[in-house]
């Protein structure tokens, strides 16, 4: 280093490299503290009073020129010539954007006092080094609350992050720390570890995460891909996990557990009749978040489900077969490839998005991105800086703050326009209807209203975020599905603010259908309501049957096979003494607990599984199937498998192929039947002109408390008329069918029959013989039903009439 004795005031400002402000003593008055700008203290010069500081120093509050003259300024040896040209840049758009022959970096932070752009090569990231640091001048590189800079140079294999300085005060909601390198909330790809479930060499569960700097020539060949834009009433949704779908060895795919591996198995979904996939979280998250040894399983717990987002713009890199190649571009292209190939097969892609919280947790959680950029803006905080926890995961995203809601809109637009996804399912969506912290009416209405105050977290009838999403010219054209509750007790199924667009996961449908199918008294009328698309919940608000997403099982809870095999959860494999997970499952084990049971119990279980599937497919609204339920996947009674990266959560392709997977055949034909029937999936709620209710006798429905029978006929322009009935009593019954002169009823599906006679497909050998076996009943307009069974009959011309 070269030491200079100089007059700070007379030294040209351009000679000095500005960093932070610190307090130092001068040579003549070593005990008097002075404010020296932009230098970092190192040590006191040996044998003297001089202070050695890095970079160049300028006193900004010297009382006398003599004091200024006596400042010891230290000038570093000439730095290596920067490989980048640094310009003012533009405040918009946010993120890293190719513009004017360079990359424009823009990030919002209203409370930071300084910002540094960190550029890091892929090799330097592995060595935990910063390649280049560019300090942003608040006079030239800041507009309003937006920090920005335009950088030109060679960005090959280049990544980036930010350092922000400012107040560190939890009480005031600020967590600024200039030693942290933060992920840009608008980063389009995030890199850390390259391989799923593998720790860094030093055992770090939270390695440094950084964003990808874009480069020219990154175009993806979409081959003319366009949105499918299916009417929502025509959808059959399949909720699935990317890694779990193909990571079991029986999948035999080339790239197991990845987007590419999933593409290799899309034919299975097409065969099943699926035309919409709902992907469990595919935004960048850290699967090592819960990493700990699980003695119950002899392996390690991971965040398998992924409901703990690190970055909302980035596809999960470790779901890609390319890992960290090309600094994350491979993951972006691989996700696009999945969407394109799904669209080729007539399958839409909906993403499960988690805008209710992030991976940063509460005050004890890591500082990765939002917290270090501007904690008090992005999170819902109490007056003393505590985190509201409506998500049950430590923090709550401040969704209705004007900056945060614009961030969410920008993010969703990106996934629609750039990644071609067809819609979104919003996890714990009721949080998005709660008022933000730092709330004021100006934020909403544009002017203050005297005496109008809204407490943080208050449910809003017209939430600004939901308003923006519903009226956005891009987003109003895609599927918007709300999980209409949160962990703070706000339950909005049937009442979620909707603008005529939003659908809901119908949790009441799930609970009612479970109760009725297992034979609980008092649910016949409620079950009939579910079959009609829940008009009691949706019609008055101006919505339609397709606003109800009907499901019996989902990722959270029992699988369909476990729903009929366990009365109680069996979560010991989670290593939490069976204390986690839902206790009220409305399940029934059919007489014996667990997977191992008598032949008669197993037969009843198969029947019940088919009954549940029939109820889904003949209900108005949109049916949703959970991955693996189509062949009877079991998780051993575990209803909270969030932490298992193993066979518990993996789709078992070997089980699907076994003879016992006759259930798959039944599911495949029932979904095909739904697609072919004009009356299943109506645009509006059925009226008496189309639908008639029946009991054991025609037009005499039994809605009494003890009734366990529901039957109905439905006019269908393609199938003429359907007769559907459910007998959830343990007793058999012979029903009298409605008379249709000139026609006769013929059986199509009967869950009490063994395969393949449970569904009489057109190509079934000896189909006519199977039908003839019921001639003595059908000739007399009757049909026998076993207990716990359901049937579908079709009307056909009576040749003997």
N, C-alpha and C positions, 0 to 999 in steps of 0.2 A: 504494500500500500504506500502511496505517496502522501506525506504529511504537509499540509500547507498552513502557514500562519497568514490569515487574510482578514481584511475588513469585510465583515459580512454584508454591511450595507452597500459597499461599493462593488462587491462582486456581482457580476451579471447573474440574474436569476436563472438564465438558461443553462448555467453550468451545473445546476444542482438537480438531483433526482429526488423528487418529493415522495415521501412515504407517510409516516405517522408523526404526530406531535408528541414530544416528551419534555420533561422538565430536567434541566441540567444546571450545573454551576459554571461560572466563568473563571478564567485564569486569575484575574486580580482579586476576585471576591469568591473564593471557593466555597464559602459557607452560605452565600446568597444564591438562592435558586432562581434560575431564569428559564423562560419558555423558549426552547429551541425547537424549531419546526423540522419535521421530516427526517429524523435520524434515529438510530437504534443504539442504545448504550452497550458498550462492550466491556471496557475496563479502564482503570486509572493508569496513566503513564507511570512507569516505575521511576522513582527518584524525583518526581515533580508533582505539580498540581494540575497538569493538563489532563483532560478527559479525552480518551480516544473513542470516537464514534464512527460508525460505518456511514458511508456515503458522504454527501456534503451537507453542511449545517448552516442555518441562518437564524440569528436571534430576531425574534419578532417583537420583543417588548423591552429592548435595552434602554436604560434610562439615559446613558451617555454614550457618545461615539467611542470614548476610550474603552468602555466595556465591550462594545461591539468589535472594536479592533483587536481585542485580546482573545476573542473566541478562537479556539483551535478547530479548524475544519479539516476533515479528513476526506480525501478524494480517493476512491478505489482505483485500482489499475484499470485501464480501459477495458470495458466489457466486450465480449465477443459480439460482433456485429449481428443485430437482430435479423432474423430471417423473415420478419413480417413488417409490412407497412401498416401503421396504425393511423386511422382517420376518425373523424367525429362519429359517423354512423347515424342511424335512424332509430327513433323510439318504437316504430312499428314496422313489421309485425313482431310479436314476441318470439323468443327462441333464437336459434341459429339458422339464418336464411341466406341462400346464395343471392347476391345482389351486387351490381356495379363492379364486377370482376373480382369480388372478394366474398367474405362471409360477414354478415351483419349480426351482431350479438345484442340481444335486447332482453332485459329482465326487470320485473317490477320489484321494488322494495322502497316503501315509503319511510321506514324508520332507520335504515342503515345510514351511517355517516361516511362510509367509504366502500368501494367495491374494487375487486381485482379479478380480472379474467385469467384463469389458469389454463394453459394449453399443455397437453400431455400426450406424448406418443405412446403407442401400445407397449413398447419395450420399457419405457420409463414408468408406466403404470405398474408393471410387474415388479419394478425395483422401488416403487413408492417414491418416485421423484417427479417434480414438476419441471417440464421442459422449458416453458416460457411463462413469465408473469407479466401481465399488462395492467398497470394501475389506471383506473378510470378517473379522469379529472372531473370533479362535480360541476365545474363551470362549463366544460365543453362536451362532456360525455354523459350528461344527465338532462332530461327534459321532464319537468314535473317530478313524478316519482318513478320515472323509468330511466334505468342506466343502460347505456348503449355504446357500441363502438363498432366501426367497420375495419376489418383486418384483411389485408391482402398478403398472399404468400403461398407456400407449399403446405397443404393440409393433408398430405398423404398419411394414412394411418394415424390421424390426429383426433384426440378426444379433448373434452373441455369440462370445466366446472367453474365455480365462483367462490371467492372468499368475501365475506361481508364483515365489516366492523360496525360497532355501535354499542349501545347499552346492553349489558348483561344483567338483567333483573327479572327474576321469575315473577316477582310481585307485580311488575308492570307489563308482564307478558312478553319480555324480550329475551332472546337467547343468542345474541350475536357473539361470535367467537371467530376472530380472524385466522385461527389455526385450522379451522375446518374447511375442507373443499366440498362444496355443495353441488348436488345435481340440479341443473336447471329444470324447473317444473315443466317447461315446454320442450325438453330434450326429446328427440324422435327415436332414440335408441340409447339404452343404458348398458354399460359394461361393468362387470366386476369379476366374478368367477366364470370360467368357461364351461364347466361340466356340472350337471345337475347332481346335487347331494354330496358333492366332494368339497371338503374343507380346504382352505388355503394351507400352505406348508407350515405356517405358524399357528394353525388351528383357529384362525380368526373367523368367527361367524358373520362378522360385518366388515368385509374388506372394503377398500375405497371404491365408490361408485362414481362414474363420470358419464357424460353424454357424448354422443358421436357428432363430430363436425361434418356437415354435408359437403359433398363434392359434386362437380359437374359429371354428366354421363352416368347417372344412377337410375335411368329410366327402366321401368318394368314393362314387359310385353303382356298387356292384358288381353291380347287377341280379340279385341272388340267387346270385352265383357261389359254387360249392362245390368242394372238392377232387375231382379225378377219381378218385384212388386206384386207378389201374390196378394189377393184379398185376404185379410187376416182370418176370416171365417173358414178359409180353405186349408189352414195350416194344421199339421200334426207335428208338434215340437218334440225334440229329443234332447233332454238335458244331459250333457256329457263332459268328461274331463279329458283334455288332450293327452296327457301322459298316461292316465289310467286306461285309455281306450286300447292302446297297442303295446304297453310295456311288458305284459306277460309273455313269457317265451312261446306260448302256444299261438301267438299272433303271427309268427313267422315273417314279419315284415322286415324290410331292409333297414329301416330307420325307426326302431321302436321308441315309443314315448315322445314322438315329435309331430310337428305339423305334417311333415312328409309321410310319416308312418300312418297318420290319420287318413291321408289321401288314399293310401293303399287299401283302406278298408271302407271307403265310402260306398262301395257297391252293396255292402251289407245293409246300410241305412236305406239305400234306394230300394232294395228288395223288401225291406220292412214297411215301406210306404211312407217314410219320413220325408218331408219337404222343408223342414226348418230345424237347424241345429242351434241349441242354446249352449254356448261354450261357457263353462265355469271359468273363473278369472284367468285371462291371458295377458293382462297388463304386467309389467315388470314387478316382481315381488321377490322376496328373499326366502327361499324354502328352508334355509338353515336357521330361521328366526327362533324356532322352538327346539333347536338341536340339543338333545340330551339323551342319555342312555335310558332305554325302556326295558327294565328287567323282566316285565311281563311277556315281552316278545323276543328278548335277546337281540334287539336291534336299536336303532336310534329314531327318535321322534322328529318329524319334519313338519313344516307347514305345507301339507300336501294340497289342501283345497285352494290356497292362494288368496284368501280374503284379507289381504294386508298389503295394499298397494304401495310401491315405492315411487313409480312414475306412471302417469296415466296415458301418456302419448306413446309409450314404448311397448312393443310386443315382448312377451316373456322370452328372453334370449335363450334360456336353457331348455325351451321347448323346440328349439331349432336344431337341426342336424349339423349346422355350420358352426355353432358355438360363438366364439369371439372373432371368427374370420371376418376380414374386411370391416372391423370395428362395428359389427352389428348390422351391417347392411344385409347380410345373408338372412338374418332373422326376419327383417322387414319383408324381403322378397319371398321368403318361405311362407310367411303368413298370407301374403297376397296370392301365392300359388294355391294354398288351401282354399281360399275364397273363390278363386277362379274355377278350380276343379269342382267345387261343390255346386257352383252355379251351372256348370255344364251338365250336371246330373239333376238339375231342377231342385236344388236344395239351397235355401237361404241360410245366412249366418247371422245369428243374434249373439251379442256379447253380454255377459254378466259383468256389470261395472259396479265398483264399490266406492262411490263418492261420499259415503257417510263417515269414513275415517281413513287414516293412512297407517303405514308401518311404523311411524315415529312414536306411537303410544303416548303415555302420559309424561310427566316431568322427568321420569326415570328412563325414558326411552332414548333411542339413538337420535342424533341430529344428522339427518341425511339430506334434506332438501327444504321443504316448506318451513320447518321450524327455524332453520338458520337464515332463510331468506327474509321472512317477515312473519314470525309466529303469531303475533296478535291479529294479523289480517286473516290468515288461513285457518285458524282454529277458533272454536267457540270457547271463550274464556269467561270465567267468573271475575268479579271486581278485583280480587287479589291475585289473579293470574292462574287460578286453578283451572284444570281442563274439565269442561262438561263431558259427560260420558254416556250420551244417549245411544252410542253404538255398542257399548259393552266391551270395547276394545281399547279403552284408555283415553281416546280423544274423539272429538266430533268435528268434522269438516264444517267450516263456517259458510255453508252453501249459499245463503241468501245475502251475503256481503257482495257489493257490486263488483269488486275485483274477482272474487271467487266464482260467482255465477258466470261471469264472462269467460273465465278460465274453463269452466265445465262446458259451456257452449262451444268454445273454440276447439276443445278436445274432441267432442262428439262429432263436430263438423269434419275434423280431420279424419276420423275413422270412417265416416261415410264417403267423403270425397276422394281421399287418398287410398284407403284400404278397402273400399267397396263393401263394407258390412251393411246389413239390411235392417238393423235395429238393435235395441238395447233392453236388457232387463236390469233394473236398478235395485241393488241390494239395500235392504232397510230404507226404502225410499221415503218413508214418513219423515226421516230426518231432513229431507230436502224441503219439507213444508214448514219447518220451524224457523222462527225469527233468528237472525244472526246476533252475535255479540257486537258491541260498538253500534248497536242499532239506533237509528234515528229516523224520523219520518221523512226527512229530506232524502235519505237513501232510497226511499220507495216512491214518494209522491212528488219529489222535486221542490217542496217547500215545507216549512215547519207549520204544524197545526197546534195551536195552543192547547195544552193539557193532554195531548195525545201521546201517550207513552206505551211502549210494548216491551214487555220483559223478554230477556234472552230465552230462547227455546220455546216461546209461545207458538202453538200451531196457528198457521195463517190460512184464512179461507181462500186467498188468492196469492200464493207464494210467488215472489218475483222470479225465482229460478224456473218454476214450473210454467209460469206465464211465458218466459223467454223461449223455453224449449218447445212449448206447444205452438207458438206463433212464429218460430224461426222458419224462413223460407226453405231451408234444406232439411231440417230435422222433423218438421211436421209431416214429411212424406215417408218416414220410416216407422218401424214398429217401436212403440214406447210402452214398456211393461213395468209396473211398479210392484215391488214386494211391500205391500201397504201397511207396514208396521215397523216399529223399532224397539230397542231394548229399554227405552224409557217409558214404556207403557202406552205409547200412542198407536192405536189400532184403527186403521182407516179402510179396511176391506169393505167395499161398497160405497165409500164416501171420499175416496182420494180425489183431490182436485184434478179435473181431467180434460177440460176444454173439448170434450167429445172425442178425444184421441186416445187417451191412456187406457190400457188394459191393466188388470190386476191379477197377481197370483191369488187365486180364490181359496184361501185357507179354510173358509167355512165349507166349501164344497168337499175338500179333503176330509174334514172331520165328520160331516154328515154322511158321506158315502161309506166311510169306514164303519160308522155306527150301524147303518142300516144293513149292509152286506153281512156283518157278523151276527145279525139277528137281534139287535137291541130294540126293545119296544119304544114306540113313540116317535119314530123317525120316518114313517111312510110318507107323510105329507111333505116334510122337508126334503126327502129324497126326490119326490116328484118335482119339487121346485128346482132342484139341481139339474134334473133331466131337461128342464125347459130353459136352462141358461141363467138361472137365478134372477128372474125378473123382479122379485121383491126387493133385491138390492140395487139393480141397475136400471130398471125401466123408468122409475120416477126421476132419476137424474139425467134422462135423455140418452142413456147409453143403450147398447145393443148386446145380444148374447155373446158376440165375439170379444167383448170387453172383459169377459171372464176367462181366465186361463185355468182350466180344470186339471187338477192333478190329484193322484192318490198318494204317490211317493215322490220324493225329491232327494237331492244329495244329503240333506240334513234330516235324519230320521231313519226309520226302518226301510229296507228294500221291500219289494212286493213279496218275495219269498219269506222274509223274516216277519213281515206283518201277519202272516198266517201260521207262523211257527213259534212265536214268542209272546207271552203275556207281559214279560218284563224285559227291560234292556239288559244287555250283557256286555258292558263296556270295560271289563277288567283288563282287556288287552291295551287299553290306553294308559295303564299305570297310574290311575287316579282313584283307585278303590271303588270304582263304579259310582262315583259321586257326580260325574259330568253327564251331560245329555238330558234329553227330555224324559220326564217320568210318566207323562200322560200321552200314551200313544194310540189309544183306541184300537188296540190290536187284539187278536184272539188266536191262540195256538192250536185250535181245533181239537183239543183234548189231551195233548201231551206237549210238554215244554221242550223246545230244542229241535235240532236237526234230525236226531235219531228218533223214529217213532214207528208205530205199527203200520202195516200196509193200509188198513182202513183209514187211519188218520192222514196218511200221505195222499190217499185218493181224495179225501175231503179238501185237503190243502190245495191240490191242483184245481179242484172245482172252484174254490174260493178265489184263487188267482185269476181264473178265467172270468168269474163273475165281476171282479173289479175291472178287468180290461174291457168287458162288454159295456159296463156302466160308463166308462170313459168315452168309448167310441159311439155310443148312441145318445150322449148328452149334447144339447146345444151349447155352443161355446167352443173354445179351442183346447183340445186335449194335449197334455204333455206327459211324455213317458220318460222315466229315469233310466240312464244307461245300465244295461244288464238285466233289467226287469223282464225283457222280452224272452229270456231263457231261464229266468228264475235264479239270478245271482244272489248268493247269501253272504252276509258279512258276519255271520255267527251271532246275530242278535245285537251287534254294536250299532247304536243309532247316532254316533258322533265320531265318525272315522276321519276327522280332520288331520290327524297326525301320522297316518300310515301310508308309507310309500312301499307297499307290498301287495300280496295277493288279495288282501281284504278289499282293497279299492281297485284292483285290476280287473278289467273285462276278461273273462275266461273263455277264450275261443274254443278250447277243447270241450268245455261243458256245453257250449252252444251246438257243437257238432254231435254230441252224444245222442243216443236214442231217446234219452230222458228229456231232451229238449223239444219234445213234441209240442210244448207250449209255444215255441217260436213259430211253428207252423200255424197254430191257432191265431196268434197275434197278427201274423202277416196277412191272413185272409180277412180278419176283422177290420184291419186298417184299410185294406183294399175295398172292402164292402162300404166303408164310410166314404171313401173317395168317390165311389160310383153312385152313391145315393144323394139325390138332390136335396132331400129333406133333412139330412144330418149335416148341420153347419149352415143354418138359415141366417139370412141377414137380419131378420127381426124375430121377436119372440113368437112362438106358435100360438095360434088362436084356435077356438073350438071348431072352426071351419076345416082345419087341417088335422087337429089332434083330438082324440077321444080317450078318456080314461076308463079302465076296466078293472073289475075284481075277478073273483072266481067265476063270475058270470058277466056277460057283456054289459057295459055301461052301468055297472054297479060297483064303483070303486069303494074301497074300505079305507077311510082315513082315521079310523079309531086308534086309540092309544095302543092297542094290542095287535094292530095289523102288521103283518110281515109280508104282504103281497102288494106289488104295484105292477100294473099292466097298462099298456096303451097301444093304440093304433095311430099311424102317421101316414097321411097321404104323401105319395112321392111320385113326381112326374116321370121318373125313370123306372122305379121298381113297382109302380102302381100303388101298393100299400104295404106297410110293415106292421107286424104284430110283435111287440117286445114285452116280455114279462120277467119279473124277478120274484122268486119264492125263497125268502130268507128264513123261513121256518124250518125246524128240523123234521117236520112232517111232510110227506108227499101230498100232492093235490092234483086233481084232474080238473082242468079249466075248460069252460065252455067258450068257444070262440065266437066272435061276431059273425053273423050270417051275411054273406055277400053273394046274392043270387047270380048264377052263371060262372062263379069262381069257386075255387077251393084253396085252403091254406096248405102250404107245403113247408116242411122244416128246412131251415138253413143252418142254424147253429143251436146246439144244445150242450151246455157245459157239463151235463151229467154223463154224456157219452164218452167212451174211450176214443182216443185218436185212431184213425183219421175221421171217425164219424161224428166228432164234436163239431166239425164244420164240413158241410156237404158241398165241397167245391165242384165246379162244373166238370173238372177233369178227374174226379174221383172214380176209380173203377167200381162198377156195380152200384153206382149212386142210385139208380132207379130201384134197386132191390132194397136199399136202406130206407128209401121213402115209402116203398110199398109195405114195409113192416109196420107202418103206422096207419095203414089204410083203414083199419077197423075203427080207429079213433077219428081220423080226419073225415071219413065219410059221414060221421055223425057230429062233425063240427066240434070236436073235443081234442084235448092234448094232455097227456100225463106229464107231470113235473115232479122230480125228486126234490127232497128238501135241499136247501142251499144250492139252487141251480137257477140258471137264466136261459131264456130261449129267444130266438129270432125266427119268425115265420114270414113267408112271402106269399102274396096273393097271385095265383096263376089261373088261367082259364080252365074250367071244368069240362073236360071232353065228354063227360057222361051227362051233362046237364041237358 
